């Protein structure tokens, strides 16, 4: 026989030492001033080095002048056209997958395929 109980364990009480440490931490946090507290600003001293960068010896990059074209950066690619006579047409197997058809037998096979 199974007996179900709905008892919850009581929360454990914190020791006096833990409570005292927490209170000290809260006081230290409240004593701190920020840029947003009552117009006082906190200044944090920082050390800044002036770094100078130079190119290591033997790593000089050669200057390659660009082609002076009037309007276009690259040449326009010619569009490709099929000029042969072996291809009968273009068939669609699945969704927008275009497949070239070279014989009537391929066309019939493609037409009989399941969709």
N, C-alpha and C positions, 0 to 999 in steps of 0.2 A: 504494500500500500504506500502510495506517494503522498506526502504531506507538503503542501506549499506554504511558505511563510512569506510575509511581506515586511520583514523587519529590516530596518536600515541601521547600519552602525553609526554610532554617535561620532561627530567630528572630534578629533583629538585637540585638547587645549594646548596652546603654545606655552612654552616655558617662559619664566620671567626674563631669562637671559636673552632669548630670541626677541621678545617684545622690546627690551631695552635697546638691543642693537638696532632694531627697526626704527625706534624713536630717534636714536642718534643719527641714523642715516637720513631721516626726514628733516631733522634740524640742519644738517650740513647742506642738504639740497636747498632748503629755504634761505640759507645765508648767501648762497651764490647769487651774483648779479649777472644779468645778461644785457644784451643790447636793447631789449624791450622793457626792462624793469626800471620804471621811474626816471627815465632820461639818463641813467648812468650807463657808461659804456665800459666794457671790459676789453682791455688791450692784451693781446697775446703776442709776446715777443717772438719774432721769427728771424731766422738767419737765411739770407738770400745770397747765393753765389752768383756772380756774373759769369755765365758760361760763354765761351767763345767756340764756335764750331768752324772747322776748316776741313778742306778736302784732303784726305790722306794722299801721300805721294804715289803716283802711278795710277790714280783713279780719275784723271781728268776726262770729262765726257766730250767727245768731238761734237762740233756744231754742224748739223746737216740742214742746209737751207731748204725751205719748203718750195714747192712748185707754185709759181705765181699765176694762178688761174683767176679769171675775172669773177665768176659767180659760183662755180661748183667746186667742191673739194675732191670729188671722185668722178670718174667717167661713168656715164650711164650704161648699164649692161643691156645688150640687145636681148629681146625676148626670143625664146626658143620655140620653133614651130616644127611639127613632124611633116617631113616632105616625102616620106617613103610611101610605098604602095602595098606593103605586106600587112599592115594593121587594118582590120575591118572597122573596129570601133572601140568604144570604152564602155566597160560594164561596171556595175556596182555590186560588190559582194556583201559587205556589211556596213551599214550606216553610210558614211561618205568615203569609203575606201574604193578609189577608182582603180580598175584593173584593165590593162590593154587586152583586146581580143584579136587574135591573129588568124583564127580559122572558124568555120561554121561549127565544127565539133566542140570547140571551147565555148562558143556562144550557147549551144544546146546544153552542155554540162552545167554551165553557170545558171541557166534558166531553170534547170531541174533541181538545183540545190535547195535544201531546206532553208527557211527563213526563220 
